[in-house]
Amino acid sequence: MPGYVVPARPTVLEGDYTDWTIYDSFADTDVQATKGYQDAIVNKDETKILLIDANALKAKCYTIATKTLDVLSGTDHDFPEFFTVPNWARGFSAYGTYAVSVIFNNDGIRIYKNGAVVKSFTYTELGMGDGTVYSVGISPLGKYVVVSGYVTALTSRGWVVLVGS
């Protein structure tokens, strides 16, 4: 077609991370002790995290820079897809460079890069109790990994946010 210009492909690329450390952890008693029914959805700018729990029907917004948690009103945040397919298969970055998984028996997490395990965290390294790692999610660029479970130092269920370097 004369005069038509093909739009440029977006230049958003995933980060080049090989290590992650704990950035923050916080209590959230709405996290249910159920594997796979929580999720952390990080926005494209990697500034906010939508934290959801399908069993509790609750949703919260975590602002990364200020480490603040805002509860979204209502107890009717229904995520029916979690009851069909829990987030066991959704933990990957925008282009698939990174993926995350919960270690069998809820004993920790693994982070994959280009098909290889690049980092593993035991429940102890995450600051969680034995067998209490419930879910894990990763941001679009691979920078943030978000884990739900029982945070021992807080003596409460909650979340641990890891940041990549």
PyMOL commands that place a pseudoatom at each C-alpha (Angstrom):
pseudoatom trace, name=CA, resn=MET, resi=1, chain=A, elem=C, hetatm=0, pos=[0.000, 0.000, 0.000]
pseudoatom trace, name=CA, resn=PRO, resi=2, chain=A, elem=C, hetatm=0, pos=[1.632, 3.294, -1.052]
pseudoatom trace, name=CA, resn=GLY, resi=3, chain=A, elem=C, hetatm=0, pos=[2.458, 5.669, 1.773]
pseudoatom trace, name=CA, resn=TYR, resi=4, chain=A, elem=C, hetatm=0, pos=[1.872, 3.097, 4.518]
pseudoatom trace, name=CA, resn=VAL, resi=5, chain=A, elem=C, hetatm=0, pos=[4.596, 2.969, 7.153]
pseudoatom trace, name=CA, resn=VAL, resi=6, chain=A, elem=C, hetatm=0, pos=[4.903, -0.116, 9.315]
pseudoatom trace, name=CA, resn=PRO, resi=7, chain=A, elem=C, hetatm=0, pos=[4.802, 0.931, 12.980]
pseudoatom trace, name=CA, resn=ALA, resi=8, chain=A, elem=C, hetatm=0, pos=[8.038, 0.454, 14.870]
pseudoatom trace, name=CA, resn=ARG, resi=9, chain=A, elem=C, hetatm=0, pos=[8.186, -2.527, 17.157]
pseudoatom trace, name=CA, resn=PRO, resi=10, chain=A, elem=C, hetatm=0, pos=[8.173, -1.604, 20.868]
pseudoatom trace, name=CA, resn=THR, resi=11, chain=A, elem=C, hetatm=0, pos=[11.647, -1.443, 22.376]
pseudoatom trace, name=CA, resn=VAL, resi=12, chain=A, elem=C, hetatm=0, pos=[10.590, -2.647, 25.811]
pseudoatom trace, name=CA, resn=LEU, resi=13, chain=A, elem=C, hetatm=0, pos=[12.965, -5.420, 26.738]
pseudoatom trace, name=CA, resn=GLU, resi=14, chain=A, elem=C, hetatm=0, pos=[13.179, -7.535, 29.810]
pseudoatom trace, name=CA, resn=GLY, resi=15, chain=A, elem=C, hetatm=0, pos=[15.950, -6.800, 32.263]
pseudoatom trace, name=CA, resn=ASP, resi=16, chain=A, elem=C, hetatm=0, pos=[19.160, -8.767, 32.580]
pseudoatom trace, name=CA, resn=TYR, resi=17, chain=A, elem=C, hetatm=0, pos=[18.907, -10.085, 36.124]
pseudoatom trace, name=CA, resn=THR, resi=18, chain=A, elem=C, hetatm=0, pos=[20.886, -12.912, 37.675]
pseudoatom trace, name=CA, resn=ASP, resi=19, chain=A, elem=C, hetatm=0, pos=[20.262, -12.347, 41.373]
pseudoatom trace, name=CA, resn=TRP, resi=20, chain=A, elem=C, hetatm=0, pos=[17.311, -11.266, 43.509]
pseudoatom trace, name=CA, resn=THR, resi=21, chain=A, elem=C, hetatm=0, pos=[17.301, -10.076, 47.121]
pseudoatom trace, name=CA, resn=ILE, resi=22, chain=A, elem=C, hetatm=0, pos=[14.525, -9.310, 49.570]
pseudoatom trace, name=CA, resn=TYR, resi=23, chain=A, elem=C, hetatm=0, pos=[13.224, -5.772, 49.034]
pseudoatom trace, name=CA, resn=ASP, resi=24, chain=A, elem=C, hetatm=0, pos=[10.307, -5.863, 51.462]
pseudoatom trace, name=CA, resn=SER, resi=25, chain=A, elem=C, hetatm=0, pos=[8.028, -8.176, 53.415]
pseudoatom trace, name=CA, resn=PHE, resi=26, chain=A, elem=C, hetatm=0, pos=[4.733, -7.344, 55.021]
pseudoatom trace, name=CA, resn=ALA, resi=27, chain=A, elem=C, hetatm=0, pos=[1.824, -9.002, 56.771]
pseudoatom trace, name=CA, resn=ASP, resi=28, chain=A, elem=C, hetatm=0, pos=[-1.478, -9.651, 55.030]
pseudoatom trace, name=CA, resn=THR, resi=29, chain=A, elem=C, hetatm=0, pos=[-3.860, -11.800, 57.049]
pseudoatom trace, name=CA, resn=ASP, resi=30, chain=A, elem=C, hetatm=0, pos=[-6.139, -12.051, 54.005]
pseudoatom trace, name=CA, resn=VAL, resi=31, chain=A, elem=C, hetatm=0, pos=[-3.630, -14.379, 52.338]
pseudoatom trace, name=CA, resn=GLN, resi=32, chain=A, elem=C, hetatm=0, pos=[-5.207, -17.793, 52.608]
pseudoatom trace, name=CA, resn=ALA, resi=33, chain=A, elem=C, hetatm=0, pos=[-3.074, -20.834, 53.384]
pseudoatom trace, name=CA, resn=THR, resi=34, chain=A, elem=C, hetatm=0, pos=[-3.873, -22.327, 49.984]
pseudoatom trace, name=CA, resn=LYS, resi=35, chain=A, elem=C, hetatm=0, pos=[-1.321, -23.076, 47.280]
pseudoatom trace, name=CA, resn=GLY, resi=36, chain=A, elem=C, hetatm=0, pos=[-1.788, -21.180, 44.043]
pseudoatom trace, name=CA, resn=TYR, resi=37, chain=A, elem=C, hetatm=0, pos=[-4.799, -19.007, 44.814]
pseudoatom trace, name=CA, resn=GLN, resi=38, chain=A, elem=C, hetatm=0, pos=[-2.883, -15.772, 45.279]
pseudoatom trace, name=CA, resn=ASP, resi=39, chain=A, elem=C, hetatm=0, pos=[-1.266, -13.750, 42.555]
pseudoatom trace, name=CA, resn=ALA, resi=40, chain=A, elem=C, hetatm=0, pos=[0.808, -10.615, 42.179]
pseudoatom trace, name=CA, resn=ILE, resi=41, chain=A, elem=C, hetatm=0, pos=[0.259, -8.667, 38.982]
pseudoatom trace, name=CA, resn=VAL, resi=42, chain=A, elem=C, hetatm=0, pos=[2.889, -5.967, 38.418]
pseudoatom trace, name=CA, resn=ASN, resi=43, chain=A, elem=C, hetatm=0, pos=[2.012, -3.082, 36.104]
pseudoatom trace, name=CA, resn=LYS, resi=44, chain=A, elem=C, hetatm=0, pos=[4.049, -2.422, 32.950]
pseudoatom trace, name=CA, resn=ASP, resi=45, chain=A, elem=C, hetatm=0, pos=[5.982, 0.451, 34.587]
pseudoatom trace, name=CA, resn=GLU, resi=46, chain=A, elem=C, hetatm=0, pos=[6.846, -1.843, 37.504]
pseudoatom trace, name=CA, resn=THR, resi=47, chain=A, elem=C, hetatm=0, pos=[5.656, 0.715, 40.050]
pseudoatom trace, name=CA, resn=LYS, resi=48, chain=A, elem=C, hetatm=0, pos=[2.556, -0.993, 41.466]
pseudoatom trace, name=CA, resn=ILE, resi=49, chain=A, elem=C, hetatm=0, pos=[1.569, -4.543, 42.320]
pseudoatom trace, name=CA, resn=LEU, resi=50, chain=A, elem=C, hetatm=0, pos=[-2.018, -5.763, 42.407]
pseudoatom trace, name=CA, resn=LEU, resi=51, chain=A, elem=C, hetatm=0, pos=[-2.147, -8.457, 45.105]
pseudoatom trace, name=CA, resn=ILE, resi=52, chain=A, elem=C, hetatm=0, pos=[-5.119, -10.772, 44.936]
pseudoatom trace, name=CA, resn=ASP, resi=53, chain=A, elem=C, hetatm=0, pos=[-6.398, -13.737, 46.892]
pseudoatom trace, name=CA, resn=ALA, resi=54, chain=A, elem=C, hetatm=0, pos=[-9.129, -15.736, 45.201]
pseudoatom trace, name=CA, resn=ASN, resi=55, chain=A, elem=C, hetatm=0, pos=[-10.211, -17.488, 48.408]
pseudoatom trace, name=CA, resn=ALA, resi=56, chain=A, elem=C, hetatm=0, pos=[-10.576, -14.312, 50.478]
pseudoatom trace, name=CA, resn=LEU, resi=57, chain=A, elem=C, hetatm=0, pos=[-12.080, -12.343, 47.544]
pseudoatom trace, name=CA, resn=LYS, resi=58, chain=A, elem=C, hetatm=0, pos=[-9.770, -9.457, 48.440]
pseudoatom trace, name=CA, resn=ALA, resi=59, chain=A, elem=C, hetatm=0, pos=[-7.497, -7.243, 46.362]
pseudoatom trace, name=CA, resn=LYS, resi=60, chain=A, elem=C, hetatm=0, pos=[-4.804, -4.797, 47.437]
pseudoatom trace, name=CA, resn=CYS, resi=61, chain=A, elem=C, hetatm=0, pos=[-2.439, -2.395, 45.704]
pseudoatom trace, name=CA, resn=TYR, resi=62, chain=A, elem=C, hetatm=0, pos=[1.220, -2.245, 46.774]
pseudoatom trace, name=CA, resn=THR, resi=63, chain=A, elem=C, hetatm=0, pos=[3.263, 0.797, 45.710]
pseudoatom trace, name=CA, resn=ILE, resi=64, chain=A, elem=C, hetatm=0, pos=[6.844, -0.360, 45.230]
pseudoatom trace, name=CA, resn=ALA, resi=65, chain=A, elem=C, hetatm=0, pos=[8.719, 2.940, 45.754]
pseudoatom trace, name=CA, resn=THR, resi=66, chain=A, elem=C, hetatm=0, pos=[6.946, 3.844, 49.006]
pseudoatom trace, name=CA, resn=LYS, resi=67, chain=A, elem=C, hetatm=0, pos=[6.364, 0.278, 50.242]
pseudoatom trace, name=CA, resn=THR, resi=68, chain=A, elem=C, hetatm=0, pos=[2.730, 1.102, 50.992]
pseudoatom trace, name=CA, resn=LEU, resi=69, chain=A, elem=C, hetatm=0, pos=[-0.236, -1.224, 50.829]
pseudoatom trace, name=CA, resn=ASP, resi=70, chain=A, elem=C, hetatm=0, pos=[-3.727, 0.035, 50.025]
pseudoatom trace, name=CA, resn=VAL, resi=71, chain=A, elem=C, hetatm=0, pos=[-6.742, -2.200, 50.498]
pseudoatom trace, name=CA, resn=LEU, resi=72, chain=A, elem=C, hetatm=0, pos=[-9.222, -2.031, 47.643]
pseudoatom trace, name=CA, resn=SER, resi=73, chain=A, elem=C, hetatm=0, pos=[-12.738, -1.745, 49.021]
pseudoatom trace, name=CA, resn=GLY, resi=74, chain=A, elem=C, hetatm=0, pos=[-15.068, -4.697, 49.127]
pseudoatom trace, name=CA, resn=THR, resi=75, chain=A, elem=C, hetatm=0, pos=[-14.818, -8.408, 49.682]
pseudoatom trace, name=CA, resn=ASP, resi=76, chain=A, elem=C, hetatm=0, pos=[-16.175, -9.256, 46.260]
pseudoatom trace, name=CA, resn=HIS, resi=77, chain=A, elem=C, hetatm=0, pos=[-13.028, -9.333, 44.122]
pseudoatom trace, name=CA, resn=ASP, resi=78, chain=A, elem=C, hetatm=0, pos=[-13.821, -12.639, 42.443]
pseudoatom trace, name=CA, resn=PHE, resi=79, chain=A, elem=C, hetatm=0, pos=[-11.178, -14.252, 40.248]
pseudoatom trace, name=CA, resn=PRO, resi=80, chain=A, elem=C, hetatm=0, pos=[-12.969, -17.403, 39.023]
pseudoatom trace, name=CA, resn=GLU, resi=81, chain=A, elem=C, hetatm=0, pos=[-10.097, -18.459, 36.762]
pseudoatom trace, name=CA, resn=PHE, resi=82, chain=A, elem=C, hetatm=0, pos=[-8.085, -19.288, 39.885]
pseudoatom trace, name=CA, resn=PHE, resi=83, chain=A, elem=C, hetatm=0, pos=[-10.538, -22.017, 40.807]
pseudoatom trace, name=CA, resn=THR, resi=84, chain=A, elem=C, hetatm=0, pos=[-10.207, -23.530, 37.348]
pseudoatom trace, name=CA, resn=VAL, resi=85, chain=A, elem=C, hetatm=0, pos=[-6.451, -23.065, 36.886]
pseudoatom trace, name=CA, resn=PRO, resi=86, chain=A, elem=C, hetatm=0, pos=[-4.554, -21.642, 39.877]
pseudoatom trace, name=CA, resn=ASN, resi=87, chain=A, elem=C, hetatm=0, pos=[-1.573, -19.412, 39.079]
pseudoatom trace, name=CA, resn=TRP, resi=88, chain=A, elem=C, hetatm=0, pos=[0.732, -22.426, 38.907]
pseudoatom trace, name=CA, resn=ALA, resi=89, chain=A, elem=C, hetatm=0, pos=[1.256, -21.839, 35.182]
pseudoatom trace, name=CA, resn=ARG, resi=90, chain=A, elem=C, hetatm=0, pos=[1.186, -18.045, 34.885]
pseudoatom trace, name=CA, resn=GLY, resi=91, chain=A, elem=C, hetatm=0, pos=[4.499, -17.105, 36.475]
pseudoatom trace, name=CA, resn=PHE, resi=92, chain=A, elem=C, hetatm=0, pos=[6.478, -15.726, 33.556]
pseudoatom trace, name=CA, resn=SER, resi=93, chain=A, elem=C, hetatm=0, pos=[7.778, -12.379, 32.309]
pseudoatom trace, name=CA, resn=ALA, resi=94, chain=A, elem=C, hetatm=0, pos=[6.456, -10.465, 29.283]
pseudoatom trace, name=CA, resn=TYR, resi=95, chain=A, elem=C, hetatm=0, pos=[8.622, -12.181, 26.655]
pseudoatom trace, name=CA, resn=GLY, resi=96, chain=A, elem=C, hetatm=0, pos=[9.171, -15.446, 28.485]
pseudoatom trace, name=CA, resn=THR, resi=97, chain=A, elem=C, hetatm=0, pos=[12.800, -14.844, 29.412]
pseudoatom trace, name=CA, resn=TYR, resi=98, chain=A, elem=C, hetatm=0, pos=[12.001, -15.383, 33.093]
pseudoatom trace, name=CA, resn=ALA, resi=99, chain=A, elem=C, hetatm=0, pos=[9.690, -17.842, 34.825]
pseudoatom trace, name=CA, resn=VAL, resi=100, chain=A, elem=C, hetatm=0, pos=[9.064, -18.687, 38.468]
pseudoatom trace, name=CA, resn=SER, resi=101, chain=A, elem=C, hetatm=0, pos=[7.765, -21.731, 40.287]
pseudoatom trace, name=CA, resn=VAL, resi=102, chain=A, elem=C, hetatm=0, pos=[7.001, -22.921, 43.791]
pseudoatom trace, name=CA, resn=ILE, resi=103, chain=A, elem=C, hetatm=0, pos=[9.240, -25.793, 44.901]
pseudoatom trace, name=CA, resn=PHE, resi=104, chain=A, elem=C, hetatm=0, pos=[7.286, -29.001, 45.544]
pseudoatom trace, name=CA, resn=ASN, resi=105, chain=A, elem=C, hetatm=0, pos=[5.751, -29.213, 49.049]
pseudoatom trace, name=CA, resn=ASN, resi=106, chain=A, elem=C, hetatm=0, pos=[5.700, -25.385, 49.227]
pseudoatom trace, name=CA, resn=ASP, resi=107, chain=A, elem=C, hetatm=0, pos=[9.310, -25.324, 50.404]
pseudoatom trace, name=CA, resn=GLY, resi=108, chain=A, elem=C, hetatm=0, pos=[10.587, -22.338, 48.376]
pseudoatom trace, name=CA, resn=ILE, resi=109, chain=A, elem=C, hetatm=0, pos=[10.746, -20.923, 44.866]
pseudoatom trace, name=CA, resn=ARG, resi=110, chain=A, elem=C, hetatm=0, pos=[12.844, -21.179, 41.731]
pseudoatom trace, name=CA, resn=ILE, resi=111, chain=A, elem=C, hetatm=0, pos=[13.601, -18.461, 39.179]
pseudoatom trace, name=CA, resn=TYR, resi=112, chain=A, elem=C, hetatm=0, pos=[14.386, -19.497, 35.611]
pseudoatom trace, name=CA, resn=LYS, resi=113, chain=A, elem=C, hetatm=0, pos=[16.083, -17.484, 32.877]
pseudoatom trace, name=CA, resn=ASN, resi=114, chain=A, elem=C, hetatm=0, pos=[16.063, -18.673, 29.280]
pseudoatom trace, name=CA, resn=GLY, resi=115, chain=A, elem=C, hetatm=0, pos=[15.109, -22.177, 30.356]
pseudoatom trace, name=CA, resn=ALA, resi=116, chain=A, elem=C, hetatm=0, pos=[17.705, -22.625, 33.108]
pseudoatom trace, name=CA, resn=VAL, resi=117, chain=A, elem=C, hetatm=0, pos=[17.392, -22.292, 36.883]
pseudoatom trace, name=CA, resn=VAL, resi=118, chain=A, elem=C, hetatm=0, pos=[19.351, -19.164, 37.858]
pseudoatom trace, name=CA, resn=LYS, resi=119, chain=A, elem=C, hetatm=0, pos=[18.233, -18.789, 41.467]
pseudoatom trace, name=CA, resn=SER, resi=120, chain=A, elem=C, hetatm=0, pos=[16.471, -20.857, 44.118]
pseudoatom trace, name=CA, resn=PHE, resi=121, chain=A, elem=C, hetatm=0, pos=[15.226, -19.689, 47.499]
pseudoatom trace, name=CA, resn=THR, resi=122, chain=A, elem=C, hetatm=0, pos=[14.363, -22.047, 50.329]
pseudoatom trace, name=CA, resn=TYR, resi=123, chain=A, elem=C, hetatm=0, pos=[11.503, -21.109, 52.619]
pseudoatom trace, name=CA, resn=THR, resi=124, chain=A, elem=C, hetatm=0, pos=[14.108, -20.119, 55.231]
pseudoatom trace, name=CA, resn=GLU, resi=125, chain=A, elem=C, hetatm=0, pos=[15.866, -17.742, 52.813]
pseudoatom trace, name=CA, resn=LEU, resi=126, chain=A, elem=C, hetatm=0, pos=[12.496, -16.154, 52.048]
pseudoatom trace, name=CA, resn=GLY, resi=127, chain=A, elem=C, hetatm=0, pos=[11.818, -15.757, 55.779]
pseudoatom trace, name=CA, resn=MET, resi=128, chain=A, elem=C, hetatm=0, pos=[8.850, -18.123, 55.585]
pseudoatom trace, name=CA, resn=GLY, resi=129, chain=A, elem=C, hetatm=0, pos=[7.781, -21.207, 57.453]
pseudoatom trace, name=CA, resn=ASP, resi=130, chain=A, elem=C, hetatm=0, pos=[8.364, -24.795, 56.346]
pseudoatom trace, name=CA, resn=GLY, resi=131, chain=A, elem=C, hetatm=0, pos=[5.780, -25.751, 53.718]
pseudoatom trace, name=CA, resn=THR, resi=132, chain=A, elem=C, hetatm=0, pos=[4.113, -22.336, 53.742]
pseudoatom trace, name=CA, resn=VAL, resi=133, chain=A, elem=C, hetatm=0, pos=[5.170, -20.830, 50.394]
pseudoatom trace, name=CA, resn=TYR, resi=134, chain=A, elem=C, hetatm=0, pos=[1.812, -20.513, 48.626]
pseudoatom trace, name=CA, resn=SER, resi=135, chain=A, elem=C, hetatm=0, pos=[2.393, -18.682, 45.353]
pseudoatom trace, name=CA, resn=VAL, resi=136, chain=A, elem=C, hetatm=0, pos=[4.918, -16.735, 43.305]
pseudoatom trace, name=CA, resn=GLY, resi=137, chain=A, elem=C, hetatm=0, pos=[4.615, -14.150, 40.545]
pseudoatom trace, name=CA, resn=ILE, resi=138, chain=A, elem=C, hetatm=0, pos=[7.077, -12.149, 38.461]
pseudoatom trace, name=CA, resn=SER, resi=139, chain=A, elem=C, hetatm=0, pos=[6.952, -8.674, 36.943]
pseudoatom trace, name=CA, resn=PRO, resi=140, chain=A, elem=C, hetatm=0, pos=[6.827, -8.100, 33.163]
pseudoatom trace, name=CA, resn=LEU, resi=141, chain=A, elem=C, hetatm=0, pos=[10.531, -7.204, 32.958]
pseudoatom trace, name=CA, resn=GLY, resi=142, chain=A, elem=C, hetatm=0, pos=[11.672, -9.818, 35.483]
pseudoatom trace, name=CA, resn=LYS, resi=143, chain=A, elem=C, hetatm=0, pos=[12.848, -7.290, 38.061]
pseudoatom trace, name=CA, resn=TYR, resi=144, chain=A, elem=C, hetatm=0, pos=[10.381, -8.121, 40.852]
pseudoatom trace, name=CA, resn=VAL, resi=145, chain=A, elem=C, hetatm=0, pos=[9.381, -11.512, 42.206]
pseudoatom trace, name=CA, resn=VAL, resi=146, chain=A, elem=C, hetatm=0, pos=[6.481, -11.586, 44.663]
pseudoatom trace, name=CA, resn=VAL, resi=147, chain=A, elem=C, hetatm=0, pos=[5.855, -14.530, 47.008]
pseudoatom trace, name=CA, resn=SER, resi=148, chain=A, elem=C, hetatm=0, pos=[2.922, -15.239, 49.318]
pseudoatom trace, name=CA, resn=GLY, resi=149, chain=A, elem=C, hetatm=0, pos=[3.188, -17.390, 52.414]
pseudoatom trace, name=CA, resn=TYR, resi=150, chain=A, elem=C, hetatm=0, pos=[3.652, -17.400, 56.163]
pseudoatom trace, name=CA, resn=VAL, resi=151, chain=A, elem=C, hetatm=0, pos=[6.285, -14.753, 57.065]
pseudoatom trace, name=CA, resn=THR, resi=152, chain=A, elem=C, hetatm=0, pos=[7.873, -16.029, 60.264]
pseudoatom trace, name=CA, resn=ALA, resi=153, chain=A, elem=C, hetatm=0, pos=[9.352, -12.720, 61.506]
pseudoatom trace, name=CA, resn=LEU, resi=154, chain=A, elem=C, hetatm=0, pos=[5.894, -11.143, 61.281]
pseudoatom trace, name=CA, resn=THR, resi=155, chain=A, elem=C, hetatm=0, pos=[4.141, -14.233, 62.717]
pseudoatom trace, name=CA, resn=SER, resi=156, chain=A, elem=C, hetatm=0, pos=[1.555, -13.757, 60.010]
pseudoatom trace, name=CA, resn=ARG, resi=157, chain=A, elem=C, hetatm=0, pos=[0.682, -14.718, 56.483]
pseudoatom trace, name=CA, resn=GLY, resi=158, chain=A, elem=C, hetatm=0, pos=[1.841, -12.104, 54.008]
pseudoatom trace, name=CA, resn=TRP, resi=159, chain=A, elem=C, hetatm=0, pos=[4.074, -11.271, 51.070]
pseudoatom trace, name=CA, resn=VAL, resi=160, chain=A, elem=C, hetatm=0, pos=[7.786, -11.045, 50.296]
pseudoatom trace, name=CA, resn=VAL, resi=161, chain=A, elem=C, hetatm=0, pos=[8.924, -8.824, 47.421]
pseudoatom trace, name=CA, resn=LEU, resi=162, chain=A, elem=C, hetatm=0, pos=[12.292, -9.618, 45.819]
pseudoatom trace, name=CA, resn=VAL, resi=163, chain=A, elem=C, hetatm=0, pos=[14.175, -7.196, 43.555]
pseudoatom trace, name=CA, resn=GLY, resi=164, chain=A, elem=C, hetatm=0, pos=[16.548, -8.234, 40.813]
pseudoatom trace, name=CA, resn=SER, resi=165, chain=A, elem=C, hetatm=0, pos=[20.064, -7.002, 40.141]
for i in range(1, 165): cmd.bond("trace and resi %d" % i, "trace and resi %d" % (i + 1))
show_as sticks, trace
zoom trace
